[in-house]
């Protein structure tokens, strides 16, 4: 089993906290915001992916696929939510195609979770 960077789990858990806290703030903003607010979507995405990152971080070193899943989920969520936040408060995208790129990162992260789960399962059966 491949060993990840010793600080990787701490960074993953810290990012989970950032996403969780950001999700709660976005939910609060959405509750007080007007029509057309992106804050509800930001809250949903952050509050879904924050706990997933927390689980990946707390699971500790489980190999490269789990590390790749954490990186893709974390960065994908940051880019996606960051783009929606820029659209909400700046009136423009963070950069061209930021939201689709972040979305693809999140999807790829979940595919990596699937692959890691299947790979771990096949290794345990041997």
Secondary structure, DSSP 4 states (H G I P E B T S, - for coil): -PPPPTTHHHHHHHHHHHHHHHHHHHHHHHHH--TT-SHHHHHHHHHHHHHHHHHHHHT----HHHHHHHHHHHHHHHHHHHHHHHHHHTSS-SSTTHHHHHHHHHHHHHHHHHHHHHHHHHHHH-
